[in-house]
Amino acid sequence: MNKNILIALFIGICLVLTFPLTAPAKAITLRLADQNSEVGWGPVHALQPWAKQVEEATKGQVKIQIYPSQTLCKGKDAWNATKNGIADIAWCFHGYWPGLTPLADVISLPALPFTTAEEGSEVLWKLYEKFPSIQREFQENQILMLWTSNPYMLITTKKQVKTLEDIKGLKIRMTGGPPTDQMKALGGVPMMIPMPDNYIAMQKGTIDGMGTPWEAVHGFRLYEVVEYYTDTPFPAVYFSMAVNKNKWNSLSKDVQDAIMSVSGLKGSKFWGRNFFDTAKDGVYEKAKEGGYEINFYHLPDSERARWLEVGGKPIWNQWVNKMKNAGHPEAQEILDAALEMLQ
């Protein structure tokens, strides 16, 4: 072998022995608080796939450790737990905190013209991007995504609700903001109960029913304690995926950009579609397996018009006036933008 080649090989070996190989960067683990069961429809079809998307987008630099079933913090505490660093990320249901994000409540006005969660989620994210006043409502945490449910239906334990008269006096679990205002207008008694507690509340008769999307019926096995389902012009509700600001700012720009590549508008639509829109089939499958009845009733157009007259557009006007009185003159512009986007 040529003497020069031998010398080169010797030098190369010495360099390898002298300078140890650079160890791969340790993955950043983000603790995510979720109130839902890990086997629920939403976590299986939205949360867990999205966590994998984040890991893939960051090339393994970020791993999300999910704490399901309120094991890191209670669902109603998720926003503050994220702000205070108890959780790095949290699945946040904004119906728990009336007044926290009142302008974003526009998407939870009853009878808005959308039928799927994917549609509602797209509009909510676009409103967030368009209006700085909405962004300021969320400024305590870094927001990755915003998404909505599909418009709620009414489920009841003792009787099928078919008319406005049927709902009067019933104790119905609703969320804060416009959904609660609508229930009052319809003559029901709105009850504020954390989602995980509603199974027992209906089982014991503490409430007569609740407004809910299919996903919650599946995830909390509500089909075991209710028999009656009514398609109503109820509102949708909305959620955020919030990150602690200090934790977010500690991430490199490349990692932040990678996370946002599967979040933002794309992620919001993904969550709406996979968390909510696909859940109906899952409920029917579970109910059939367990031998539970689903009696579903569609309000006829004439009856739906009555509900809209009493608990629909009047709530829109009430919301606009309430926002203006609270110092938000842009409320009508936000509502008009939402309606325009939904057309």
N, C-alpha and C positions, 0 to 999 in steps of 0.2 A: 504493500500500500504506500502511496506517495507520502513522504515525510510531512509535507505541508497539510495534507488531509488529516494525518494523525494529530498534528498540533492543533488544528481547528476543532477536531472532535474533543480533545482533552480540555481545551478552553471552554467549549460548550458545556461539557459535563460539570466543570468547576462552577460555571455561572448558575447552572440549575441547582447545584448543592448550596451555593452561597445565598441565593435569593429564593426564598420559599414561594411556592405558588400562592397567588392572591386568593384568599378564601371568598367564596360567593357571599354576597351581601345577605344578611339575615332578613328573612321576610318580616314585614310589619304586620302585626296581628291587630285587627280592629274588633272590639267587642260590640256586638249589635244586640240591642234589647228589643224583644218582640213579645207582645202579649199573647200571640196565637200559639196553638199547639203545633209542634213540628210536623204532625201528620195531617194538618188541615189543608184544605184545597189551596188557599193562597200561598202558604209557605212552600208547599211542594211544587206548585206550578209557577210561582213568581219569585219568592224570596231566595230559595235555594238555587234556582238557575241563575238569578242575577248575581248572587255571591260568586258563583263559578265564572260568570262573565267578567267580573271585576278581577278575579285572580288571573284569568287568561289575558285580559287587556293590559294588566300591569306586568305580565310575564313572570308571575309568581312573586312579585315584590310585595304584594298585599294579600293577606288572607283574612277573611271575615269569619270570626267565631260567633255563631248565633246562640243567643240565650233565649230559648222559647218559653212560652207559658208563664211570663212574668217572673222568671227566675233571677233576672238582674235588677229589674225594677217593675213596679206596678204600671199597667198601661196608662193610667191617669197621671202618672208622675214622669212619663217618658221625656217630655219636652224639657223640663227642668233638670232631669237626671243627665240629659245630654249637655245642656248648658253648663252644668256644674262638674262635668267630667266623670260622673259615675258610669255612664255609658259613652263609648266613642261615637257610636251611631245608634239611632233608634227609629223604629217604625212608629210614627206619630199619628194618632187619630185626633183631628182638631175639634171634633164635636165635644171632647172632654173639657175644652177651655173656651167657653163663650167669651167673646170680647178680645181674645188674643190676636186673632187675624180677621177682623170684621169685614174688611173689604174683599178678602178672598171668599167670604161667605156667599158672595154673589152666585157661585156655582152650585150652592146648596139651596137656592130658591126653588120652590115647588113648581112643577109643570114646565120647566125649561124644555125647549124642543130638542132633546136628545134621548136616545134609547139605550145606548151602550156606554160602558165605562171607558172604552177606548176613546170615544168621541169627547166625553166630558174631560178626560185627562189631558187630551191634546189642547183643548180650549183653556183649561186652568193653567197649564204651563205657559201658553202664549200670553195670557193675561199677566202672569207673573213677570215675564220678560218685557212686556209693553209698559207696565205702570210702575214707576219707582215707589209710589205710595204702597203698593202691595208688597214690593220687595222689603220695604222698611218694616212691615209687620213681622217678617220672618228673620230679622237681622240678628237675633240673639244666637242663632245657630246657622251653620252653612247648609244650604238646601241643595240636595242632589236631584230630587225628583218631587213632583206633585202629581197625585192621581186621584180619581174619583171612583166611587162605586157606580154601578148602574142605578137608575132611579129605584127607590125602595118599593117593596110591596108591603101589604099589611098581613101579618099572620096573627091568628087568634086561637084561643084554647077552647072556648065554650060554644061559640056560634059563628056562623059565616056572616061577615059584614057585607051587605049588598047595597045599602042606602046610607045617606047622611044620618038618617034617624037611628040606624043601627049602631053608629059609632058614638053617639051622644052618651056621655057619662062613663065611657069605658076608660080604664087606666091603661094608657098605651105608652110604652117606652119609646121616647124619641131622643134625638141628640139636641144639643144647644143651638141657639141661633134661629134661623128661619124655619127649620123643621118643628121646633117647639112652638113658634108663632103660628104655624099652620095648624097644628093639632088643637091649639086653643080656639082658633077660628072655626074649626070643624065641629067643635063641641066635645071633643075628648079631653081627658085629663093627662097632660104630658108628664111622664116620669123620667127622671134622670138616673139611670142605673148603669154601672160599668158593664161592658159587653159580657165578660165571663160570668157575671152573676145572674144573667137573664134566664138561663135554663131553670134554676131553682126558683126564681121569682115567678115564672109562669107555672111551674109545677105546684107551687104552694098557693097560687092565686094572689100573690102580692100585686101582680099586674095581669091584665086580661089579654095582653098581646103586645106586639111591637112592630115598628117599621124596620125592615131588614132587607138586605140583598141576599141572593142565593148563597153567596160564599159563606156568610155567617151561619146560615141554616146548616150548611155542610160542616163547617169547622167546629161549631159548638153543639152539633147533633140536635138542633132544635126540632127536627122532624120527629123526634121521640116524644115531644111534649105538646106539639100543636098538630092540628088536623086541617085547619081552615086557612086558605091563602087567597088573598084578594088583590087583583091588579089595580093599583090606584095611581092617581097623579101626584105621588109623593115626591119629595126631593131626593137627590143623591147626597152623599156626604163625601168628604175629601180627607186626604192624608198627605203626609210629607215623609221623606227620608231625610232626617236631619243629622248633621255631623257636628261634634264639638269643634268650635272655631280654632282653639289652640291646637287640637290634634290635626285639623285640616291644614293649618298654616305650617305645621311641622313637616308636611309632606312636600317632596320636590314638585316643581312645576310639571315635570314629565309624568309623575305619578298622578297628580291631580287631573291632568288632561286625559290620561288613560282611563281614570274612573269616570270622568264626565263623558267619555266616548260611548259608554253603555248606560249613561244616565240622561239627564236633561230631557228633551222632548222625546227622544227615542225610548229612554227608559220609562218615562211617564206613560206612554202609550202601551208599552210592554206590560207594565204593572196593571194598568186598567184592564187590558184584555185578559191577561192570564190569571190575575187575582180574582176577577169578578165575572167577566162575560162568559167564561167557559164553565162556571161552577154549577149551572142549572142541571146539566146532565149528571154531574156527580151526586147531586141531592136525590134525584129520582132513582139512581142506581142504589144508593145507600138505603133509601126508604123501602125499595122493593126487597132488598136483601133482608131487612129487619121486619118486614110485614107491616109497615106503617102506612097509613092512608094519607094521600095528598089530594084534598078537595080544592081545586083551583077555580076561582070565579073571576071573569072579566067584566068589569063595569060596562054596561051598554053606553053608547054615546050620549044618550039623554041624561043619564045619571052622572057620567063623567063631567058633563057640562055644568051640572049643579055644584060638584066639588070644586071645579075651577073657578066658578063664580064666587064661591064663599072663601075658599082657601088657596087660590092660585094667584092671579094677577094682583089682587088687593095686597098680598104679602110683598110683592115686588115693590109697589108704591110705598108701603110701610117701611121697607128696608131702605129705599132711597132717602126718604124723609129722615129716618133715624140717623143715617150716615151723615147727611147734610147738617143736621143739628149737632152732631158730634164733631163737626169741623172737617168733613170730607166732601167738599163741593163737587168732586169728580165722580161721585157715586153713580150718577145717571150716565155719565160717559162710559164708566166701566160696565154697567148693565147693557148699554147699547152695543158696546164692543163684543160682549159675550153673545148677545143675540145675533149680531152680524156674523160672528165666527161660526155659530151653530147652524146658520142657514145653508 
